Amino acid sequence: EHLSDATSGEVRIATSEPYAVGLMPILIDKVSARYPRISINVTATPVGSLNVYTPQFADLRERRVDMVFGPIFD
């Protein structure tokens, strides 16, 4: 049902704490204004833990989140 209507649905984002409190509210406001029926869920994580071996990327690979947003450390 959600796939048939691109203007509604849910987006799950894992992001670093600075992005979660700084940039994400701005982006969410812009997306919500354009697509008011989209629900955006943000999970904040410590910035140092965003590397390709952390659970956030496992969540992405296993489709528990739709995107990881922030600096990536390898």
Predicted model as a PDB file, atoms N, CA, C, CB and O in Angstrom, pLDDT in the B-factor column:
MODEL        1                                                                  
ATOM      1  N   GLU A   1       0.821  -1.196   0.000  1.00 51.00           N  
ATOM      2  CA  GLU A   1       0.000   0.000   0.000  1.00 51.00           C  
ATOM      3  C   GLU A   1       0.864   1.260   0.000  1.00 51.00           C  
ATOM      4  CB  GLU A   1      -0.934  -0.002   1.205  1.00 51.00           C  
ATOM      5  O   GLU A   1       0.606   2.197  -0.755  1.00 51.00           O  
ATOM      6  N   HIS A   2       1.916   1.278   0.871  1.00 51.00           N  
ATOM      7  CA  HIS A   2       2.786   2.454   0.915  1.00 51.00           C  
ATOM      8  C   HIS A   2       3.582   2.611  -0.373  1.00 51.00           C  
ATOM      9  CB  HIS A   2       3.738   2.364   2.104  1.00 51.00           C  
ATOM     10  O   HIS A   2       3.881   3.734  -0.779  1.00 51.00           O  
ATOM     11  N   LEU A   3       3.925   1.519  -1.013  1.00 58.00           N  
ATOM     12  CA  LEU A   3       4.711   1.596  -2.234  1.00 58.00           C  
ATOM     13  C   LEU A   3       3.910   2.164  -3.401  1.00 58.00           C  
ATOM     14  CB  LEU A   3       5.240   0.227  -2.593  1.00 58.00           C  
ATOM     15  O   LEU A   3       4.491   2.707  -4.341  1.00 58.00           O  
ATOM     16  N   SER A   4       2.606   2.048  -3.354  1.00 70.00           N  
ATOM     17  CA  SER A   4       1.788   2.556  -4.451  1.00 70.00           C  
ATOM     18  C   SER A   4       1.642   4.077  -4.406  1.00 70.00           C  
ATOM     19  CB  SER A   4       0.417   1.908  -4.418  1.00 70.00           C  
ATOM     20  O   SER A   4       1.262   4.685  -5.407  1.00 70.00           O  
ATOM     21  N   ASP A   5       1.933   4.694  -3.277  1.00 75.00           N  
ATOM     22  CA  ASP A   5       1.812   6.143  -3.126  1.00 75.00           C  
ATOM     23  C   ASP A   5       3.139   6.700  -2.606  1.00 75.00           C  
ATOM     24  CB  ASP A   5       0.637   6.512  -2.161  1.00 75.00           C  
ATOM     25  O   ASP A   5       3.448   6.584  -1.420  1.00 75.00           O  
ATOM     26  N   ALA A   6       3.910   7.298  -3.497  1.00 71.00           N  
ATOM     27  CA  ALA A   6       5.238   7.816  -3.124  1.00 71.00           C  
ATOM     28  C   ALA A   6       5.171   9.043  -2.223  1.00 71.00           C  
ATOM     29  CB  ALA A   6       6.023   8.157  -4.369  1.00 71.00           C  
ATOM     30  O   ALA A   6       6.204   9.491  -1.726  1.00 71.00           O  
ATOM     31  N   THR A   7       3.984   9.594  -2.003  1.00 78.00           N  
ATOM     32  CA  THR A   7       3.867  10.779  -1.154  1.00 78.00           C  
ATOM     33  C   THR A   7       3.525  10.429   0.286  1.00 78.00           C  
ATOM     34  CB  THR A   7       2.818  11.712  -1.711  1.00 78.00           C  
ATOM     35  O   THR A   7       3.327  11.324   1.108  1.00 78.00           O  
ATOM     36  N   SER A   8       3.453   9.149   0.601  1.00 84.00           N  
ATOM     37  CA  SER A   8       3.183   8.734   1.977  1.00 84.00           C  
ATOM     38  C   SER A   8       4.079   7.564   2.331  1.00 84.00           C  
ATOM     39  CB  SER A   8       1.693   8.357   2.166  1.00 84.00           C  
ATOM     40  O   SER A   8       4.651   6.918   1.453  1.00 84.00           O  
ATOM     41  N   GLY A   9       4.196   7.297   3.622  1.00 87.00           N  
ATOM     42  CA  GLY A   9       5.009   6.177   4.066  1.00 87.00           C  
ATOM     43  C   GLY A   9       5.897   6.562   5.222  1.00 87.00           C  
ATOM     44  O   GLY A   9       5.672   7.568   5.896  1.00 87.00           O  
ATOM     45  N   GLU A  10       6.913   5.747   5.442  1.00 91.00           N  
ATOM     46  CA  GLU A  10       7.807   5.935   6.576  1.00 91.00           C  
ATOM     47  C   GLU A  10       9.256   5.853   6.095  1.00 91.00           C  
ATOM     48  CB  GLU A  10       7.530   4.879   7.681  1.00 91.00           C  
ATOM     49  O   GLU A  10       9.609   5.002   5.279  1.00 91.00           O  
ATOM     50  N   VAL A  11      10.088   6.761   6.623  1.00 92.00           N  
ATOM     51  CA  VAL A  11      11.517   6.750   6.354  1.00 92.00           C  
ATOM     52  C   VAL A  11      12.225   6.630   7.696  1.00 92.00           C  
ATOM     53  CB  VAL A  11      11.973   8.036   5.570  1.00 92.00           C  
ATOM     54  O   VAL A  11      11.969   7.413   8.611  1.00 92.00           O  
ATOM     55  N   ARG A  12      13.118   5.648   7.812  1.00 93.00           N  
ATOM     56  CA  ARG A  12      13.859   5.421   9.058  1.00 93.00           C  
ATOM     57  C   ARG A  12      15.321   5.780   8.827  1.00 93.00           C  
ATOM     58  CB  ARG A  12      13.720   3.938   9.542  1.00 93.00           C  
ATOM     59  O   ARG A  12      15.971   5.235   7.934  1.00 93.00           O  
ATOM     60  N   ILE A  13      15.834   6.707   9.644  1.00 91.00           N  
ATOM     61  CA  ILE A  13      17.182   7.228   9.468  1.00 91.00           C  
ATOM     62  C   ILE A  13      17.989   7.031  10.737  1.00 91.00           C  
ATOM     63  CB  ILE A  13      17.146   8.710   9.081  1.00 91.00           C  
ATOM     64  O   ILE A  13      17.525   7.359  11.829  1.00 91.00           O  
ATOM     65  N   ALA A  14      19.205   6.494  10.599  1.00 87.00           N  
ATOM     66  CA  ALA A  14      20.176   6.457  11.689  1.00 87.00           C  
ATOM     67  C   ALA A  14      21.186   7.556  11.400  1.00 87.00           C  
ATOM     68  CB  ALA A  14      20.873   5.038  11.821  1.00 87.00           C  
ATOM     69  O   ALA A  14      21.678   7.661  10.277  1.00 87.00           O  
ATOM     70  N   THR A  15      21.498   8.365  12.384  1.00 87.00           N  
ATOM     71  CA  THR A  15      22.402   9.492  12.169  1.00 87.00           C  
ATOM     72  C   THR A  15      23.225   9.761  13.418  1.00 87.00           C  
ATOM     73  CB  THR A  15      21.616  10.748  11.769  1.00 87.00           C  
ATOM     74  O   THR A  15      22.907   9.278  14.505  1.00 87.00           O  
ATOM     75  N   SER A  16      24.276  10.531  13.249  1.00 84.00           N  
ATOM     76  CA  SER A  16      25.107  10.913  14.389  1.00 84.00           C  
ATOM     77  C   SER A  16      24.362  11.941  15.234  1.00 84.00           C  
ATOM     78  CB  SER A  16      26.477  11.480  13.917  1.00 84.00           C  
ATOM     79  O   SER A  16      23.456  12.615  14.746  1.00 84.00           O  
ATOM     80  N   GLU A  17      24.746  12.056  16.497  1.00 84.00           N  
ATOM     81  CA  GLU A  17      24.061  12.984  17.400  1.00 84.00           C  
ATOM     82  C   GLU A  17      24.117  14.438  16.919  1.00 84.00           C  
ATOM     83  CB  GLU A  17      24.666  12.889  18.784  1.00 84.00           C  
ATOM     84  O   GLU A  17      23.094  15.122  16.960  1.00 84.00           O  
ATOM     85  N   PRO A  18      25.287  14.938  16.458  1.00 85.00           N  
ATOM     86  CA  PRO A  18      25.284  16.336  15.981  1.00 85.00           C  
ATOM     87  C   PRO A  18      24.322  16.577  14.817  1.00 85.00           C  
ATOM     88  CB  PRO A  18      26.682  16.733  15.555  1.00 85.00           C  
ATOM     89  O   PRO A  18      23.658  17.613  14.770  1.00 85.00           O  
ATOM     90  N   TYR A  19      24.245  15.639  13.889  1.00 87.00           N  
ATOM     91  CA  TYR A  19      23.303  15.786  12.772  1.00 87.00           C  
ATOM     92  C   TYR A  19      21.855  15.668  13.268  1.00 87.00           C  
ATOM     93  CB  TYR A  19      23.586  14.719  11.680  1.00 87.00           C  
ATOM     94  O   TYR A  19      20.972  16.365  12.768  1.00 87.00           O  
ATOM     95  N   ALA A  20      21.613  14.805  14.231  1.00 89.00           N  
ATOM     96  CA  ALA A  20      20.250  14.592  14.738  1.00 89.00           C  
ATOM     97  C   ALA A  20      19.674  15.861  15.361  1.00 89.00           C  
ATOM     98  CB  ALA A  20      20.239  13.461  15.769  1.00 89.00           C  
ATOM     99  O   ALA A  20      18.479  16.129  15.236  1.00 89.00           O  
ATOM    100  N   VAL A  21      20.523  16.642  16.031  1.00 89.00           N  
ATOM    101  CA  VAL A  21      20.018  17.861  16.675  1.00 89.00           C  
ATOM    102  C   VAL A  21      20.251  19.117  15.847  1.00 89.00           C  
ATOM    103  CB  VAL A  21      20.664  18.031  18.024  1.00 89.00           C  
ATOM    104  O   VAL A  21      19.637  20.152  16.107  1.00 89.00           O  
ATOM    105  N   GLY A  22      21.133  19.037  14.852  1.00 90.00           N  
ATOM    106  CA  GLY A  22      21.448  20.218  14.056  1.00 90.00           C  
ATOM    107  C   GLY A  22      20.783  20.234  12.700  1.00 90.00           C  
ATOM    108  O   GLY A  22      19.901  21.055  12.448  1.00 90.00           O  
ATOM    109  N   LEU A  23      21.193  19.346  11.833  1.00 90.00           N  
ATOM    110  CA  LEU A  23      20.742  19.366  10.445  1.00 90.00           C  
ATOM    111  C   LEU A  23      19.416  18.638  10.226  1.00 90.00           C  
ATOM    112  CB  LEU A  23      21.795  18.756   9.569  1.00 90.00           C  
ATOM    113  O   LEU A  23      18.599  19.083   9.419  1.00 90.00           O  
ATOM    114  N   MET A  24      19.192  17.540  10.923  1.00 93.00           N  
ATOM    115  CA  MET A  24      17.992  16.738  10.668  1.00 93.00           C  
ATOM    116  C   MET A  24      16.688  17.502  10.886  1.00 93.00           C  
ATOM    117  CB  MET A  24      18.005  15.522  11.549  1.00 93.00           C  
ATOM    118  O   MET A  24      15.776  17.353  10.073  1.00 93.00           O  
ATOM    119  N   PRO A  25      16.548  18.308  11.936  1.00 94.00           N  
ATOM    120  CA  PRO A  25      15.281  19.052  12.087  1.00 94.00           C  
ATOM    121  C   PRO A  25      14.981  19.957  10.886  1.00 94.00           C  
ATOM    122  CB  PRO A  25      15.323  19.898  13.361  1.00 94.00           C  
ATOM    123  O   PRO A  25      13.824  20.110  10.495  1.00 94.00           O  
ATOM    124  N   ILE A  26      16.017  20.550  10.310  1.00 95.00           N  
ATOM    125  CA  ILE A  26      15.824  21.407   9.137  1.00 95.00           C  
ATOM    126  C   ILE A  26      15.361  20.571   7.943  1.00 95.00           C  
ATOM    127  CB  ILE A  26      17.134  22.164   8.792  1.00 95.00           C  
ATOM    128  O   ILE A  26      14.416  20.937   7.244  1.00 95.00           O  
ATOM    129  N   LEU A  27      16.038  19.447   7.723  1.00 93.00           N  
ATOM    130  CA  LEU A  27      15.663  18.575   6.612  1.00 93.00           C  
ATOM    131  C   LEU A  27      14.265  17.993   6.789  1.00 93.00           C  
ATOM    132  CB  LEU A  27      16.672  17.451   6.466  1.00 93.00           C  
ATOM    133  O   LEU A  27      13.494  17.905   5.834  1.00 93.00           O  
ATOM    134  N   ILE A  28      13.949  17.599   8.014  1.00 94.00           N  
ATOM    135  CA  ILE A  28      12.622  17.035   8.291  1.00 94.00           C  
ATOM    136  C   ILE A  28      11.538  18.081   8.037  1.00 94.00           C  
ATOM    137  CB  ILE A  28      12.539  16.521   9.750  1.00 94.00           C  
ATOM    138  O   ILE A  28      10.493  17.761   7.470  1.00 94.00           O  
ATOM    139  N   ASP A  29      11.775  19.321   8.449  1.00 96.00           N  
ATOM    140  CA  ASP A  29      10.799  20.392   8.193  1.00 96.00           C  
ATOM    141  C   ASP A  29      10.556  20.577   6.700  1.00 96.00           C  
ATOM    142  CB  ASP A  29      11.281  21.712   8.809  1.00 96.00           C  
ATOM    143  O   ASP A  29       9.414  20.726   6.267  1.00 96.00           O  
ATOM    144  N   LYS A  30      11.631  20.567   5.916  1.00 95.00           N  
ATOM    145  CA  LYS A  30      11.500  20.759   4.466  1.00 95.00           C  
ATOM    146  C   LYS A  30      10.769  19.587   3.811  1.00 95.00           C  
ATOM    147  CB  LYS A  30      12.885  20.933   3.825  1.00 95.00           C  
ATOM    148  O   LYS A  30       9.891  19.786   2.971  1.00 95.00           O  
ATOM    149  N   VAL A  31      11.135  18.372   4.199  1.00 92.00           N  
ATOM    150  CA  VAL A  31      10.483  17.188   3.617  1.00 92.00           C  
ATOM    151  C   VAL A  31       9.023  17.135   4.051  1.00 92.00           C  
ATOM    152  CB  VAL A  31      11.220  15.883   4.037  1.00 92.00           C  
ATOM    153  O   VAL A  31       8.145  16.845   3.239  1.00 92.00           O  
ATOM    154  N   SER A  32       8.758  17.413   5.329  1.00 92.00           N  
ATOM    155  CA  SER A  32       7.381  17.374   5.844  1.00 92.00           C  
ATOM    156  C   SER A  32       6.491  18.417   5.189  1.00 92.00           C  
ATOM    157  CB  SER A  32       7.378  17.581   7.346  1.00 92.00           C  
ATOM    158  O   SER A  32       5.303  18.176   4.971  1.00 92.00           O  
ATOM    159  N   ALA A  33       7.057  19.569   4.876  1.00 93.00           N  
ATOM    160  CA  ALA A  33       6.267  20.607   4.215  1.00 93.00           C  
ATOM    161  C   ALA A  33       5.867  20.162   2.810  1.00 93.00           C  
ATOM    162  CB  ALA A  33       7.055  21.932   4.153  1.00 93.00           C  
ATOM    163  O   ALA A  33       4.762  20.443   2.347  1.00 93.00           O  
ATOM    164  N   ARG A  34       6.774  19.470   2.146  1.00 92.00           N  
ATOM    165  CA  ARG A  34       6.484  19.026   0.780  1.00 92.00           C  
ATOM    166  C   ARG A  34       5.679  17.731   0.745  1.00 92.00           C  
ATOM    167  CB  ARG A  34       7.776  18.840   0.011  1.00 92.00           C  
ATOM    168  O   ARG A  34       4.834  17.545  -0.130  1.00 92.00           O  
ATOM    169  N   TYR A  35       5.942  16.836   1.699  1.00 91.00           N  
ATOM    170  CA  TYR A  35       5.274  15.529   1.762  1.00 91.00           C  
ATOM    171  C   TYR A  35       4.701  15.327   3.167  1.00 91.00           C  
ATOM    172  CB  TYR A  35       6.266  14.370   1.395  1.00 91.00           C  
ATOM    173  O   TYR A  35       5.294  14.600   3.963  1.00 91.00           O  
ATOM    174  N   PRO A  36       3.588  15.936   3.483  1.00 92.00           N  
ATOM    175  CA  PRO A  36       3.062  15.897   4.853  1.00 92.00           C  
ATOM    176  C   PRO A  36       2.622  14.510   5.328  1.00 92.00           C  
ATOM    177  CB  PRO A  36       1.906  16.829   4.959  1.00 92.00           C  
ATOM    178  O   PRO A  36       2.444  14.309   6.529  1.00 92.00           O  
ATOM    179  N   ARG A  37       2.445  13.560   4.425  1.00 91.00           N  
ATOM    180  CA  ARG A  37       1.994  12.232   4.837  1.00 91.00           C  
ATOM    181  C   ARG A  37       3.151  11.256   5.053  1.00 91.00           C  
ATOM    182  CB  ARG A  37       1.044  11.670   3.803  1.00 91.00           C  
ATOM    183  O   ARG A  37       2.922  10.066   5.267  1.00 91.00           O  
ATOM    184  N   ILE A  38       4.389  11.748   4.997  1.00 92.00           N  
ATOM    185  CA  ILE A  38       5.548  10.896   5.243  1.00 92.00           C  
ATOM    186  C   ILE A  38       5.949  11.010   6.705  1.00 92.00           C  
ATOM    187  CB  ILE A  38       6.731  11.279   4.316  1.00 92.00           C  
ATOM    188  O   ILE A  38       6.065  12.108   7.248  1.00 92.00           O  
ATOM    189  N   SER A  39       6.158   9.870   7.327  1.00 93.00           N  
ATOM    190  CA  SER A  39       6.610   9.804   8.712  1.00 93.00           C  
ATOM    191  C   SER A  39       8.120   9.558   8.704  1.00 93.00           C  
ATOM    192  CB  SER A  39       5.852   8.678   9.510  1.00 93.00           C  
ATOM    193  O   SER A  39       8.600   8.642   8.035  1.00 93.00           O  
ATOM    194  N   ILE A  40       8.865  10.376   9.447  1.00 94.00           N  
ATOM    195  CA  ILE A  40      10.316  10.242   9.505  1.00 94.00           C  
ATOM    196  C   ILE A  40      10.721   9.905  10.928  1.00 94.00           C  
ATOM    197  CB  ILE A  40      11.022  11.539   9.022  1.00 94.00           C  
ATOM    198  O   ILE A  40      10.426  10.651  11.861  1.00 94.00           O  
ATOM    199  N   ASN A  41      11.403   8.768  11.088  1.00 95.00           N  
ATOM    200  CA  ASN A  41      11.898   8.336  12.390  1.00 95.00           C  
ATOM    201  C   ASN A  41      13.413   8.412  12.383  1.00 95.00           C  
ATOM    202  CB  ASN A  41      11.415   6.898  12.731  1.00 95.00           C  
ATOM    203  O   ASN A  41      14.061   7.838  11.508  1.00 95.00           O  
ATOM    204  N   VAL A  42      13.988   9.124  13.362  1.00 94.00           N  
ATOM    205  CA  VAL A  42      15.427   9.324  13.430  1.00 94.00           C  
ATOM    206  C   VAL A  42      15.964   8.656  14.689  1.00 94.00           C  
ATOM    207  CB  VAL A  42      15.781  10.833  13.410  1.00 94.00           C  
ATOM    208  O   VAL A  42      15.429   8.840  15.782  1.00 94.00           O  
ATOM    209  N   THR A  43      17.030   7.879  14.516  1.00 89.00           N  
ATOM    210  CA  THR A  43      17.738   7.273  15.629  1.00 89.00           C  
ATOM    211  C   THR A  43      19.115   7.914  15.711  1.00 89.00           C  
ATOM    212  CB  THR A  43      17.841   5.723  15.465  1.00 89.00           C  
ATOM    213  O   THR A  43      19.889   7.839  14.757  1.00 89.00           O  
ATOM    214  N   ALA A  44      19.432   8.542  16.839  1.00 86.00           N  
ATOM    215  CA  ALA A  44      20.734   9.189  17.023  1.00 86.00           C  
ATOM    216  C   ALA A  44      21.727   8.208  17.628  1.00 86.00           C  
ATOM    217  CB  ALA A  44      20.603  10.438  17.918  1.00 86.00           C  
ATOM    218  O   ALA A  44      21.372   7.368  18.455  1.00 86.00           O  
ATOM    219  N   THR A  45      22.972   8.333  17.202  1.00 77.00           N  
ATOM    220  CA  THR A  45      24.041   7.472  17.695  1.00 77.00           C  
ATOM    221  C   THR A  45      25.296   8.308  17.871  1.00 77.00           C  
ATOM    222  CB  THR A  45      24.298   6.280  16.728  1.00 77.00           C  
ATOM    223  O   THR A  45      25.451   9.314  17.178  1.00 77.00           O  
ATOM    224  N   PRO A  46      26.194   7.936  18.766  1.00 71.00           N  
ATOM    225  CA  PRO A  46      27.441   8.710  18.921  1.00 71.00           C  
ATOM    226  C   PRO A  46      28.224   8.773  17.609  1.00 71.00           C  
ATOM    227  CB  PRO A  46      28.323   8.091  20.026  1.00 71.00           C  
ATOM    228  O   PRO A  46      28.322   7.780  16.889  1.00 71.00           O  
ATOM    229  N   VAL A  47      28.775   9.940  17.307  1.00 62.00           N  
ATOM    230  CA  VAL A  47      29.447  10.160  16.029  1.00 62.00           C  
ATOM    231  C   VAL A  47      30.620   9.210  15.821  1.00 62.00           C  
ATOM    232  CB  VAL A  47      29.929  11.591  15.937  1.00 62.00           C  
ATOM    233  O   VAL A  47      30.856   8.786  14.690  1.00 62.00           O  
ATOM    234  N   GLY A  48      31.355   8.863  16.857  1.00 61.00           N  
ATOM    235  CA  GLY A  48      32.505   7.986  16.722  1.00 61.00           C  
ATOM    236  C   GLY A  48      32.154   6.556  16.378  1.00 61.00           C  
ATOM    237  O   GLY A  48      33.025   5.780  15.984  1.00 61.00           O  
ATOM    238  N   SER A  49      30.900   6.200  16.520  1.00 58.00           N  
ATOM    239  CA  SER A  49      30.516   4.808  16.258  1.00 58.00           C  
ATOM    240  C   SER A  49      29.995   4.584  14.844  1.00 58.00           C  
ATOM    241  CB  SER A  49      29.466   4.376  17.246  1.00 58.00           C  
ATOM    242  O   SER A  49      29.574   3.476  14.514  1.00 58.00           O  
ATOM    243  N   LEU A  50      30.017   5.613  14.006  1.00 61.00           N  
ATOM    244  CA  LEU A  50      29.557   5.437  12.630  1.00 61.00           C  
ATOM    245  C   LEU A  50      30.718   4.979  11.746  1.00 61.00           C  
ATOM    246  CB  LEU A  50      28.946   6.753  12.084  1.00 61.00           C  
ATOM    247  O   LEU A  50      31.396   5.798  11.126  1.00 61.00           O  
ATOM    248  N   ASN A  51      30.931   3.702  11.697  1.00 61.00           N  
ATOM    249  CA  ASN A  51      31.856   3.140  10.719  1.00 61.00           C  
ATOM    250  C   ASN A  51      31.202   1.905  10.130  1.00 61.00           C  
ATOM    251  CB  ASN A  51      33.245   2.798  11.362  1.00 61.00           C  
ATOM    252  O   ASN A  51      30.175   1.444  10.627  1.00 61.00           O  
ATOM    253  N   VAL A  52      31.785   1.377   9.088  1.00 61.00           N  
ATOM    254  CA  VAL A  52      31.123   0.311   8.340  1.00 61.00           C  
ATOM    255  C   VAL A  52      30.949  -0.973   9.133  1.00 61.00           C  
ATOM    256  CB  VAL A  52      31.893   0.019   7.100  1.00 61.00           C  
ATOM    257  O   VAL A  52      30.263  -1.883   8.668  1.00 61.00           O  
ATOM    258  N   TYR A  53      31.546  -1.077  10.310  1.00 64.00           N  
ATOM    259  CA  TYR A  53      31.449  -2.298  11.110  1.00 64.00           C  
ATOM    260  C   TYR A  53      30.476  -2.180  12.274  1.00 64.00           C  
ATOM    261  CB  TYR A  53      32.803  -2.668  11.634  1.00 64.00           C  
ATOM    262  O   TYR A  53      30.335  -3.128  13.046  1.00 64.00           O  
ATOM    263  N   THR A  54      29.810  -1.059  12.421  1.00 65.00           N  
ATOM    264  CA  THR A  54      28.935  -0.838  13.569  1.00 65.00           C  
ATOM    265  C   THR A  54      27.527  -1.364  13.314  1.00 65.00           C  
ATOM    266  CB  THR A  54      28.880   0.644  13.910  1.00 65.00           C  
ATOM    267  O   THR A  54      27.160  -1.637  12.171  1.00 65.00           O  
ATOM    268  N   PRO A  55      26.745  -1.505  14.372  1.00 61.00           N  
ATOM    269  CA  PRO A  55      25.364  -1.988  14.230  1.00 61.00           C  
ATOM    270  C   PRO A  55      24.500  -1.111  13.331  1.00 61.00           C  
ATOM    271  CB  PRO A  55      24.721  -2.083  15.585  1.00 61.00           C  
ATOM    272  O   PRO A  55      23.558  -1.611  12.717  1.00 61.00           O  
ATOM    273  N   GLN A  56      24.800   0.202  13.235  1.00 59.00           N  
ATOM    274  CA  GLN A  56      23.989   1.063  12.379  1.00 59.00           C  
ATOM    275  C   GLN A  56      24.053   0.592  10.929  1.00 59.00           C  
ATOM    276  CB  GLN A  56      24.455   2.523  12.487  1.00 59.00           C  
ATOM    277  O   GLN A  56      23.055   0.637  10.211  1.00 59.00           O  
ATOM    278  N   PHE A  57      25.227   0.143  10.505  1.00 71.00           N  
ATOM    279  CA  PHE A  57      25.331  -0.339   9.131  1.00 71.00           C  
ATOM    280  C   PHE A  57      24.724  -1.725   8.994  1.00 71.00           C  
ATOM    281  CB  PHE A  57      26.790  -0.358   8.678  1.00 71.00           C  
ATOM    282  O   PHE A  57      24.227  -2.073   7.923  1.00 71.00           O  
ATOM    283  N   ALA A  58      24.753  -2.520  10.048  1.00 76.00           N  
ATOM    284  CA  ALA A  58      24.029  -3.796  10.021  1.00 76.00           C  
ATOM    285  C   ALA A  58      22.535  -3.521   9.895  1.00 76.00           C  
ATOM    286  CB  ALA A  58      24.328  -4.641  11.301  1.00 76.00           C  
ATOM    287  O   ALA A  58      21.829  -4.220   9.170  1.00 76.00           O  
ATOM    288  N   ASP A  59      22.056  -2.497  10.605  1.00 79.00           N  
ATOM    289  CA  ASP A  59      20.645  -2.105  10.489  1.00 79.00           C  
ATOM    290  C   ASP A  59      20.312  -1.704   9.052  1.00 79.00           C  
ATOM    291  CB  ASP A  59      20.325  -0.939  11.452  1.00 79.00           C  
ATOM    292  O   ASP A  59      19.228  -2.012   8.555  1.00 79.00           O  
ATOM    293  N   LEU A  60      21.233  -1.027   8.392  1.00 80.00           N  
ATOM    294  CA  LEU A  60      21.017  -0.639   6.998  1.00 80.00           C  
ATOM    295  C   LEU A  60      21.018  -1.860   6.089  1.00 80.00           C  
ATOM    296  CB  LEU A  60      22.090   0.357   6.545  1.00 80.00           C  
ATOM    297  O   LEU A  60      20.139  -2.006   5.239  1.00 80.00           O  
ATOM    298  N   ARG A  61      21.995  -2.731   6.265  1.00 81.00           N  
ATOM    299  CA  ARG A  61      22.067  -3.932   5.432  1.00 81.00           C  
ATOM    300  C   ARG A  61      20.854  -4.829   5.633  1.00 81.00           C  
ATOM    301  CB  ARG A  61      23.340  -4.709   5.735  1.00 81.00           C  
ATOM    302  O   ARG A  61      20.378  -5.462   4.690  1.00 81.00           O  
ATOM    303  N   GLU A  62      20.353  -4.883   6.869  1.00 85.00           N  
ATOM    304  CA  GLU A  62      19.214  -5.750   7.179  1.00 85.00           C  
ATOM    305  C   GLU A  62      17.879  -5.014   7.053  1.00 85.00           C  
ATOM    306  CB  GLU A  62      19.358  -6.315   8.586  1.00 85.00           C  
ATOM    307  O   GLU A  62      16.835  -5.549   7.426  1.00 85.00           O  
ATOM    308  N   ARG A  63      17.914  -3.800   6.534  1.00 86.00           N  
ATOM    309  CA  ARG A  63      16.734  -2.985   6.226  1.00 86.00           C  
ATOM    310  C   ARG A  63      15.884  -2.595   7.428  1.00 86.00           C  
ATOM    311  CB  ARG A  63      15.882  -3.713   5.265  1.00 86.00           C  
ATOM    312  O   ARG A  63      14.668  -2.433   7.321  1.00 86.00           O  
ATOM    313  N   ARG A  64      16.547  -2.445   8.581  1.00 85.00           N  
ATOM    314  CA  ARG A  64      15.841  -1.906   9.745  1.00 85.00           C  
ATOM    315  C   ARG A  64      15.826  -0.381   9.705  1.00 85.00           C  
ATOM    316  CB  ARG A  64      16.494  -2.398  11.050  1.00 85.00           C  
ATOM    317  O   ARG A  64      14.975   0.249  10.334  1.00 85.00           O  
ATOM    318  N   VAL A  65      16.768   0.217   8.965  1.00 87.00           N  
ATOM    319  CA  VAL A  65      16.753   1.651   8.662  1.00 87.00           C  
ATOM    320  C   VAL A  65      16.894   1.801   7.157  1.00 87.00           C  
ATOM    321  CB  VAL A  65      17.899   2.423   9.423  1.00 87.00           C  
ATOM    322  O   VAL A  65      17.402   0.911   6.475  1.00 87.00           O  
ATOM    323  N   ASP A  66      16.436   2.942   6.650  1.00 90.00           N  
ATOM    324  CA  ASP A  66      16.495   3.189   5.214  1.00 90.00           C  
ATOM    325  C   ASP A  66      17.762   3.918   4.793  1.00 90.00           C  
ATOM    326  CB  ASP A  66      15.294   3.982   4.783  1.00 90.00           C  
ATOM    327  O   ASP A  66      18.206   3.797   3.651  1.00 90.00           O  
ATOM    328  N   MET A  67      18.350   4.683   5.727  1.00 87.00           N  
ATOM    329  CA  MET A  67      19.602   5.366   5.412  1.00 87.00           C  
ATOM    330  C   MET A  67      20.373   5.689   6.684  1.00 87.00           C  
ATOM    331  CB  MET A  67      19.331   6.651   4.616  1.00 87.00           C  
ATOM    332  O   MET A  67      19.803   5.814   7.768  1.00 87.00           O  
ATOM    333  N   VAL A  68      21.682   5.819   6.520  1.00 84.00           N  
ATOM    334  CA  VAL A  68      22.567   6.280   7.587  1.00 84.00           C  
ATOM    335  C   VAL A  68      23.107   7.617   7.120  1.00 84.00           C  
ATOM    336  CB  VAL A  68      23.735   5.242   7.902  1.00 84.00           C  
ATOM    337  O   VAL A  68      23.641   7.725   6.016  1.00 84.00           O  
ATOM    338  N   PHE A  69      22.970   8.639   7.959  1.00 83.00           N  
ATOM    339  CA  PHE A  69      23.316   9.996   7.560  1.00 83.00           C  
ATOM    340  C   PHE A  69      24.334  10.558   8.535  1.00 83.00           C  
ATOM    341  CB  PHE A  69      22.062  10.897   7.497  1.00 83.00           C  
ATOM    342  O   PHE A  69      24.081  10.597   9.739  1.00 83.00           O  
ATOM    343  N   GLY A  70      25.479  10.993   8.034  1.00 74.00           N  
ATOM    344  CA  GLY A  70      26.512  11.591   8.865  1.00 74.00           C  
ATOM    345  C   GLY A  70      27.883  11.224   8.387  1.00 74.00           C  
ATOM    346  O   GLY A  70      28.024  10.547   7.369  1.00 74.00           O  
ATOM    347  N   PRO A  71      28.906  11.658   9.102  1.00 70.00           N  
ATOM    348  CA  PRO A  71      30.277  11.311   8.710  1.00 70.00           C  
ATOM    349  C   PRO A  71      30.511   9.812   8.912  1.00 70.00           C  
ATOM    350  CB  PRO A  71      31.313  12.140   9.528  1.00 70.00           C  
ATOM    351  O   PRO A  71      30.000   9.211   9.857  1.00 70.00           O  
ATOM    352  N   ILE A  72      31.277   9.237   8.026  1.00 61.00           N  
ATOM    353  CA  ILE A  72      31.567   7.803   8.109  1.00 61.00           C  
ATOM    354  C   ILE A  72      33.052   7.616   8.367  1.00 61.00           C  
ATOM    355  CB  ILE A  72      31.134   7.061   6.808  1.00 61.00           C  
ATOM    356  O   ILE A  72      33.894   8.152   7.647  1.00 61.00           O  
ATOM    357  N   PHE A  73      33.355   6.860   9.386  1.00 61.00           N  
ATOM    358  CA  PHE A  73      34.746   6.579   9.728  1.00 61.00           C  
ATOM    359  C   PHE A  73      35.046   5.132   9.398  1.00 61.00           C  
ATOM    360  CB  PHE A  73      35.030   6.874  11.225  1.00 61.00           C  
ATOM    361  O   PHE A  73      34.242   4.244   9.682  1.00 61.00           O  
ATOM    362  N   ASP A  74      36.194   4.897   8.802  1.00 59.00           N  
ATOM    363  CA  ASP A  74      36.572   3.539   8.435  1.00 59.00           C  
ATOM    364  C   ASP A  74      37.850   3.131   9.133  1.00 59.00           C  
ATOM    365  CB  ASP A  74      36.735   3.415   6.928  1.00 59.00           C  
ATOM    366  O   ASP A  74      38.326   2.012   8.945  1.00 59.00           O  
TER     367      ASP A  74                                                      
ENDMDL                                                                          
END                                                                             
